[in-house]
Amino acid sequence: MKKRILIAALTAAMASSIFGVTVNAAERELNINWLSSRSASESAILAIQDIAKQYQEENPDLDFNFEIENISDRTAYLQKLKILAASDELPEWFDSDPDTWFADIVADGKAYSFEDLYKELGMYDQIFPISKEYARLSDGSLNLMTLQCNTEYFFYNKDLFEQAGITEAPKTFDELLADCKLLQDQEIIPIAMGGDWPILRYFAQVPFRLTGNEYIENAVSGEGSFGEEAGLKSVTLEISGENVYGYLKSENGVHRLVRVSPFNAQGKRMTSFASAFVTPLVDDTIEVEISQACISWDTFRSGGAGGQNVNKVESGVRLRYQYKDPYTGEEEEILIENTETRDQPKNKENALRQLRSILYDKELKHRMAEQEKIEAGKKKIEWGSQIRSYVFDDRRVKDHRTNYQTSDVQGVMDGNIDAFIKAYLMEFGGENV
């Protein structure tokens, strides 16, 4: 199988080096077929065609053929690419992402190592780090090149900057966020987009630039989410106080927030969800109390092997414990016999130790069962599962379980939820919810 050079992306500087591959004098023939997922009129395609033409002019004695097949429909492109791979007919070049499918191509030895090529040509340090890192597979191998580098621009209103006290344009991402806060303080929308795709571009690119491939891989695998790095994925609070769990368990469920987003240029309503899971702090200390009034003892001869070893004293003990479940009220007798030694006091001590272990196990199982009940109460974040809705523009907060509602949205957001807790407890306080 001939070695194939597989290219996901190619800058002009990189392309010239690829076309500069050494050709055996005896062959003097070089054929490169590129299966591209882009339109034939895109600037990257046209730039590479110009480089190919220049290379051909500089090597007139070389039979050089450079062909591009463009399939701009991504689904159709991937379908054809996979068929070619299965039949071992991959072209010299093709476009791909650093995904699982391409990783299989690399594992089969069908992909060129650009890590080695860059270093061989002395270009490794000249390539943008982000271009190299994006193209890497999860195992760190580099068998792809980036096709193009994009520059993003923000246009800003100098008058609004002056109004917010901003004297110069931000130069870093942190400065941009700080300036956005200053604009918000003046009730100025910091960023407005003409359409949906620009904001989606930033949602994808900014977290990637900050975190690298791990951000994308975790989102795809389900170990992370697209909102994880840019914001807060989860918050854990520990709250102490008298009857605190009894009160706050009313907040257990999905909360729905509806507002006109200050970041939406078209002033559209946007909905977001948050799941609150309230659980009592697990106390891993279990103290076992044995009521002496519930204990009765019997003694007996433990027996032996015969002869001189026959046990002639009542060293064996039988413990009877009248157990009453403190949670259900159910009663049962716990029976323990012990004949470990020929010493009755030691056997009694051993029996009590066994009883303590049994009571400990019962308490532990109860706590685990209670925790499982609480865990089972977790709600999925989805439409129709919300327990409460916070609608800013309608000035309304409504609990869908009790139908209690208030117009004091800001007060509720500031923590004034006593009325919701009271309504919940009055309706469900007697239930195990």
N, C-alpha and C positions, 0 to 999 in steps of 0.2 A: 504494500500500500504506500503510495507516495505521500510524502509529508505535506500536510496542508497548513497554510497559515490562516488562522481564524481571527477575524477582526470584528469587535463590537463597535469600536469608535476609532477615529483617526483624525488627528489634527494635521495641518499642512506640513509642519515641520517633521512630524512622525512619518508621514506618507512618503516623503522623499527618501527616507532611509530604507523603507521597505522596498521601494522600487530599485534601490541600489544593491539588491542581492547579487551575489556572485553567480555567474552562469558559466558552465564549463565551455571551454573554447571549442570542444568537439561538437557540442550540441548547438550552441548559439541560438537557442530557442527558449522563449519564456511565455507561457500562457497563464493568465490569471483571470478566473471567472469569479465575479462578485455577485452573490444573491443578496439584494438589499431590500430592507423593509421600508424604504423611504421613497418619496416621490422623485422622479427623475429631474425635476426642476429645483430641488432643494440646493441651497448654497454649498453644503458639505459635499454633495455628489458632484456638482459642477467643479468645485475646487480640486477634488481628486482626479477628475477627468483631465483638468489642465496639467496637473503634475505628471500624469501618465503620458500625456502628449509631449511634454517637455523631456521626459526620460527617453521617449522613443526618438526624438530629434537628436539627443545627445549620444544615442547608440544606434546609428543608422545600419550597422552591420548585424544587428540583433533582430531576429524574427520575433518581434514582441507583439502579443495580442492581449488586449485588455478589454473584457466584456462585462457589462453590468446588466443584470436582470432585476428590474424594480417591481416589487409587489407591495404596494402601499397599504393594502388591507392586511392588518396584523394577523387576523385569524387564518386567512388563506396562506399568508407567508409562513407561519409556524407549522401549518399542516404540511406544506411542501417540504419544509426544512427537515421535519421529522421523518418523512418518507425517504428523503435522500440519505439521511443518517442510517436508517434501518437497512437500506440497500447498499451501504458503503459507497455512496456516490456524492458525498459532500463536495461543494465547490471549494476552491482555494480560500476564498473569503466569504464570510457571511456575518450577519448581525445577530447578536444574542445578548441576553442579560446574564449576570452571574447567578443563575438559578440552579435548581436541582437537575434539570434536564441537561444543562451545559456541563455541570459537574460530572455527569455520566460520560459525556463526550471526552472530557479530560481524562477520566479514569481509564477509558479505552485507548488512550495514547494517540488521539486524533487531533489534539490541540497543541499549538506551538507555545513555548514558554517565553513570554515577553520579558519576564524577569531577567532571564539569561541574555536575551537580545539587547535590552537596554544597557546592561552592564558591559556586554561585548562591544557595543558601539560608543560607550562612554557617555550615554544619554540619561542614565538613571536619575541623576540629581537635577536634570533639566526639566523633567516631567513634573507637572503640578502634583503635589502629594494627593490631593483629593481625586485626581484622575486615576491614580494608581490604586488608591484604597477602594474606590467605588467598584473597580473592575475585579477586585479579588474575590475568590470564592471563600466559603466559610473555613476551609482548611488553610487559608493564607496564600494559596497558589495564584499566580498572575498569568492568565492565558487570554486576556482580553485587552484591547486598547480603547480608549474613549474616543468617540467620533467627533465631538465638538465641545467647546467650552462656551457657556453663555454668560453674559454680563447683565445683571439686573439693575434697573434704575428706579429711583424714586424722584418725583417732581414735588417740590414743596412751595407753599405760599409764604413769601417773605413777610407779608403783613400779618398773617396769623401767627407766625413764629415770633414776631416782635410783640404782638399782643400777649403771648404766653411767656414773654421774657427770655426767649431763646435767641442768643446772639449769633450763633453759627450752626451750620449743618452738622449733624452727628457723623462721627467717623468710625464708630464701632457699634456692634449690635446692642451692647449695654447702654450706650449713649442714646441710641434710637428708642429703647424702651423707656429711658428716663424722660426723654422729650415727649413721648406719647403721654406719659403721666402728667406732665406740665400742661399739655394741650387739653387733656380731660378735665383738669382742675378749672380750666377756663370755659368748660362746656363746649369744647371744640372737638369734633370727631377727628381723631389722629390720622387714620388711614381710610381712604375711600377707594373702591375698585369699580371700574367700568365693566361689569360682567362678572361671571363666576370663576372662570378658569385662572385668572391671576392669583387669587387668594388660595386656590387649591395648589398652585405651583409652590407658593411659599410654605404651605402646610407640609408639603413633601420635602422640599429642599432645605429649609432652615434646620429642622431637627436632624436631617442626615448630615449636614455640614458640621453640626455640633457633636454628633455621636458616632458617625460612621455607619458601616454596614450592619452593626448589631441592632440598630434602631429598626431597619427594614426587616431583618431576619426574625426578630422577636415578634414583630407585628404579624408576619406571615404565619409563624409557628403557633401563634396564640399565647405565647409567653409574655407578650407586651401588647400595647395598643398604640394607635397613632396619636393619642393625646397624652401618652405617658411622659415623654421627655419634655414637652413644651409646657405642661402644667402639672397638676398634682393627680396622680393616679389614685391614691388613697391616703386617708388621714386616720390615725388612731389616737383617741383621747381617753385618758383615765380620769373618771369623775368620782369623787368620794362624797359621802354624806349619808344622812339617815334616810332609809327607804329609797335610795337613789335609783336602784334598778326598778323597783316597783313603779316609780314615776316615769322614768325615761324609756321603759319598754314600749310606751305608746308611740315612740318615734321609729320603731322597728319597721322598715319597709322602704318602698321606692317613693321618692319625692320628685315632683315634676315642676320645672321652672319654665315659665313662658314670659318672654319680654321682647321688645323691639331692640335688636342688637345695636349698640353704638358703632359697631364695625361694619354694618351692612349699609352700603350707600343707597340702596333702594328702600330703606326703612321697613324691611320685612320682619315679621314676627319669627322668632327662633325658639325652639323648644330643646331643653336639655334635661337629663335625668341624673339623679344621684341616689345611691342605695345606702341607707343607714341600717347598720346591724348592731343592736344593743345586746350585750351579753354580760352576765355577772362575772366578776373576776374570779377565776378558779382558785380555790384555796386547796393547795396540795397537802396540807397538814390534816390528817385524820386522827382524831383522838377517840380511842375506843374505851368506852365505859362498861364495865362488867358489874351488874347488880348482884351482890351476894345473896339477896333474898330470892333470886331466881335460880340458884344453884342447889342441886342435891347430889350426894355422892353415894355410890355403892362400891364395895370392895369385894375381891374374889381372888382365889388362888390362880395365879397366872399359868400354872402348869409347867412342865419341863420335859427333859428327855428321858426321865426314869432313873432308877438307881439312886445314887447319892445326890443327883441334881434335881430330884423332885422338889418343887417349891411347896414347902410345908406351911408357909405363912401367906396371908392375903395381901400380897404386894400389888396385884392388879387393881386398877381403879376404873370406875365408870362414872362419867360426869353427865348429868342431865341439866340442860339449861332451857328454861321456859322463855323463849324469845318472842318479843312483840315488836313488829315492824313500826318504827316511830312515824312513818309516813302514811301507811295504809291501815294500820291497826291489826293486821293479820297476825295470828299467833301460830307458833310451831315449836316443837321440841327439838333441840340440838343434842344429839347423843354422841359422846366421844369416849372411847375406851383406850387405855394406855397401859402397856405392859413392857415398856422399853427396858426397865431396870428391875432389880429385886428389892428396890427401895421405894416404899409406898409414897413418902413425901416428894421424892423426885418425880415419880409417875404423875402425882397430882399437879406438880409444877409444869410438867410437859403437857398435860391435858388442858390446863389453863392457857398455856401458850398457843395451843391449837385452837382453842375457843376464840382467843383474841384475833388470830389470823382469819377465822371464819367471819367474825363480826366486821373486821377491817374490809374484807372482800365484799361483803354485803353493802357497806357504805360506799365503797369505791364504785361498784356497779350502779348504785342509785345515782351517784353524781354523773357518771358517764351517760346514763339514760336521760337525765335531765338536760345535759349539754347537747345530746343528740336531738332532743325535742326543740331546743332553741335553734340549733343549726338548721333543722328542717323548716324553720320559719323564714329562712332567707328567701327573698323574692328576686326573680330575674328582672333586670332592667329592660323593660319593654312596654309598649303601649298596652293600656288596660290594667297594668299591675300597680299603678301608683296609689298610695294611700292618701296623698295630699297634693294639691295643685297650688302653685304660687303664680298668679297672673298679674304682672306688673301694670300693664296698660289698662286693665279693667279694675284695678285696685281691689283685688279679691284674693283671699286665701281660703280654700275650702278643704275640709277633711272629708273624704269620700266614705269613710266608715261611719261617722257620726252625723254627717251633714252640717256640722258646725262650721261657720265661716265668719270672717271679719274683713273689713275694708282697710285695716291698718297693716298694709303690706310691709312698710318699712319697720314698724314695731316688731312684727314677727321675725323679720330678717335680723333684727338686733337682739333676738332671743326671748321676746315676750310670747311664750307658748303655753303659759299656765292654763289658759282657758281651753286650749286643745287637749291638754293632759286631763283636766277635770272632766270634760265631756267624754273622753275615752274611758276613764275609770268608772264613771257613772253608768256607762252602758256595758262595758266588758270587764269591770273590775272583779266580778265573781267567776269569770271564766279563766281557764288556764291557757292564755294566749300570749 
